[in-house]
Amino acid sequence: MKIVFLDAATMGPMPELDKLRSLGNVTFYDHTMPLQVLDRVQGASVIITNKVVLSAEMLKQLPTLKLICVAATGMNNIDLSAAADLNIQVKNVKGYSTASVVQLTFGVLLELLYNLPYYHSYVQSGEYSNQPLFTHIGPDLIELEGKTMGIIGMGAIGRGVAKVAEAFGMKILYYSSSGKNTNAGYPMVSLNDLAQLSDVVSIHAPLNEQTKGLINSTFFKCMKSSAVLINMGRGGIVVEEDLINALESKIVYGAALDVFEQEPLKKGHPLIEASKVYRLLLTPHIAWAGYPARVRLIEGIIHNIKESKITS
């Protein structure tokens, strides 16, 4: 069985990747550009891809292909309709990153609310050593207890965030972009009410027709000026220009983004420049990537290949 992993570098340094070799003849490519795809996967029975796009036109030219393993949960980079028509199985891995995303959500939230970069710099610079007091009270130290967490996307990750938020003594509200998730065990509210009532808005939804551009200037104008926005879902959900304007106008207190409309961000991107001035914390799409999460992802891919019972 010929297996091709088109963008193995997205997994980072992972010795566990070698376990794939027990399943067949595996070729790893760190990165694959669109024009390289067809040449690299000729004769393959299985393609593994994280973000490399496999279009209908490409799939029609791959007669030996039987299975596409998505090294992620989202499958929007695959033409699923074409794959179904061509009898090509497409399998993703669900749930592998829940703990990792939940943990980073609160990591960035606590860093924003406790202004940790400032206090770290205060000590590191020597200013703390030069003062007469044992303490230094600078920017606000904001507690979570009693605050309201508004969650957009109450799937497994959203529920994980809600559980941790409750442990901090927070109240939970949520908005279902699909309108289908109505039994999450927490009050479901309209998007407008979520904006108005939440002290923290945390996004854990997929990017689709319902969520694209969902968080825009209208939403920001409804938020509390003391509120924080966190996006661990997909970049296109937040209108980045509107977020920058909201921070500049002090309509919102701060924000943390792990995902962006275009990834990676270009040098000099307005978000990068804004992060030097405002309470804007940026991370390079790493919420999913805790080491145990990546191990679970590899195990899930191996399981999916074995379950497909492909022999050649």
N, C-alpha and C positions, 0 to 999 in steps of 0.2 A: 504494500500500500504506500503510495507516494503522498506525503503530507508537506504542505508548504505554509510556513508562518511568515506573512508578509511584512509585519511590523513588530518584530520581537523586542526591539529596543524599548517599546512602550512598557514592557514589563520590568525594566530595570535589570540589574544583575541578579539573576535567579538561577542557582544551580538546579533547582527543581525542574527547570525546563527540559533537562536531559531525560526526565522520565518519559517524555513524549517519544523518545527514540525506541522505546520498547514496543511501540505500536506499529512501526513501519519505518520507511526511509524518509527522514525528516530533513528539510532544508530550511534554515533560519535566515531571514533577511532583516537587518536592523530597521531599514526604511524602504518603502517602495513608492515611487512616484507613479502617477496614473498611466504614463506611457510605458512603464515597465511591467505592469501587472500581467498582461496576456502572455508575454514571453516567459515570465517566471513561473506561471502556474500550468503551463502546458503539460498534459499527462497526469495531473494531480487528481487524486480521488477526494482529498480533503484539503480545504483551504482554511487557515486560521487567520483572522483579521480582527484587529481592535478598531481602527478608524479608517483603514483603506477602503475606498468605495468600490463596490462591485455592482455595476450597472446591468441593465437588461441586455444591452449590446455586448458586454463582456461575457455574460453568462451563456449567451447563445453560441459562443465560440469555444466552449469548454465541454466537449462531449463526454469526457471521462469523469467530470466532477459529480460527486454524489452527496457531499456534505460540506456545508460552510459552518465553521465554529466561530462564533463571535466572542472574542476575548473581552467581554463586557456584558452589561445588561441591555443597553439600548441597541436596537438593530436598524436604525434609520439610515445606515450607510449601505444597506443591502436592498436591492429591488426584490422585495418579498413576493410580489405577484409573479414576476418573471421566474423566480426560483421555483415557485409552486407549479407553474406551467411546465417547467422543464424537469419536474420530479427531483429537484435538488433539495435535500433537507437543510434547514437552517436552525441552528440551536444556539441559544445564548446561555449565560450562567446567571441565575437569579440569587440574590441574597448574600453574595459573597462579601460585599463591601459595606453592609449595613453598620456594623460596629465601627468601622474606620470613618465613615462619613459622620456618624453621630459624634464621635470623639472630636473630629476637627471642627464641627459646628460649635461645640462649646469651647474649644480651644481659642478660636478667633473671637468668640463672643466675650469671653473673660478678658482676653487681651485688650479688646476695645473698651470695655466698661471699667477696667482697672488701670487703663493707660500704662500698661506694663513697659512698652518701649521707652517712655519718658522716665519712669522710675529706674529702670535698668541703666539708662544713660546717665542719670543723676549720680548714681553710685560709681559707675565706671569712670566718669569724668573727673572724679576727685572732689566734687562739690560737697558730697555727703561727709567726706573726711574733714573738710574745712569748717563745718558748721558746729555750733556748741550743743545742739540738741541731739537726742537719740533718734529722733524721727524727723520726717520732712513731709508735710502735707502740701501737695501741689495740685494737679488736676484731679477732678472728681473721682471718687472710688464708689462706683454704683453697684448696689446689691441686687441680686435677682429675686430674692424672696418677696412675694407679694406682687411681682410684675406679671404681665400677661404675655404669653408666647402665642403668636399667631402663625400657624403652620399652613403653608400652601403645598398640598400634596401629601395626603395622609396614607401613604403606602407603608411598607415595612420600615423604611428609613424615617418617615414622618412619625410613625408610632414610636420608634426608638428615641427620637428627639423628645417627643412628648413625655415619655417615661422618665428620662433624665431631668427634663424641666420640672416635672412634678417633684422629683427628689430635691430640687433647689427651692421648692415652695412656690413655684409659679402656677398661674392659672393657664389653661389651655383652650384655645379656639382654633378652628381650622376652616379652610375653604377648599372645596372640591371643584377643580377646574372642569372635570368631566360631568359633575353632578351625580355620579353613580355611587360614590363612596359616602353613604349616609349613615353608616352604622359603626363609627370609629370609637364610640364611647365618650366623645367629647362634643361640646356644642359646635354645630356647623353654622357658619354665618355667611353673609354676603361678602364679596370682596371689599366693598366700601366700608362695611362694619368692621371687617378685620383690620383694615388700614387705620380706622379711627380708634379702635380699642386696644391695639397691640403696642406693647413696649418693645417687643422684638418680633420682627417678621422674618421667618425662616423658610426658604424656598427649597422644596424637595420634589419637584414635579418634572415630568418629561417635557421636551419641547415638541409642541404640536400646534394645530390650528387654534386650539383653545388657549394656549399659554404664550404664544409668540407675542412679544410686546405687551404682555399683561401688566407688568409693573412699569408704569410710565408717569408722566408729569401729573396726570389726574390722580393717580394713586398716591404719589408723594405729597400732593397738596392736602390729602386727607390724613396723613400720618401725624403723630405727635412730633413736636420739635425735639423731644428727648428720645425718640425711638431709633432703633438700629435695624438695618436691613442686612440679611445674610442670604447669599445665593450659593447653594451647593447643588442646584439642579442642572440647568443648562443656560448658557450665556444669553441666548436670544430671548429669554423670558423677561429680562430687564433691559429697558432702553437706556443704554449707557450714557448718552448725552443728557438725558433727563435726570439721571442719578447725579451726574457731575453738577448740573445746575441746582439740584436740591441741596447738595452739600455746600455749594458756594453761597447759596441764599440762606443757609442754616435752617432749611425746612426740616431736615432730619439731622440727628446727632452724629451718626456714623454709619459705615457699611463695611462689609467684608465679602469679597467675591473670590470664588475658586474657579469660576467658569466665565467665558467671555464669548462675545459674538464671533470673533475671529481668534483662533488659537494656532500658534502662539501670538501674543500681542506684538505688534510692530514696535520698533524702537521709537521713542518719543510719542507713543500713543497717549491721547488725552487722559486716559485712566491712570497711566503711570505718572504723568505730570501732576494730576490731581492728588495722587497718593502722597506726594511730597508736601502738600499744603493742608489737606483735610484729613479727618479721621476715616481713612479709606485703607483697608488692609487687603492686599492682593496676594493670592497664592496660585501656583502654576498647575491647576487642575490635578491636585494631589489627594483630594478627600477620599477617593476610592482606594488609594494605593498603600495603605498600611501593609507591612510585610506579611502578616498572617492572612490578610485579605487577598494578596496576590497568590499566596500558596493555595488558598481555597479556590481561587480562580483557575489555576492550573489543574487542580484536582477535578474541578468541574468540567474543564475541557476534555480531560482524559476520560472522564465518565461518559460524556456525550459521544465521544468517538467510539468507545466500547459499546455503548447502548445502541448505536446505529448499526452495529454488526456488519461493517464494511470489511471485506477481506482483500480487495484489490482495487 
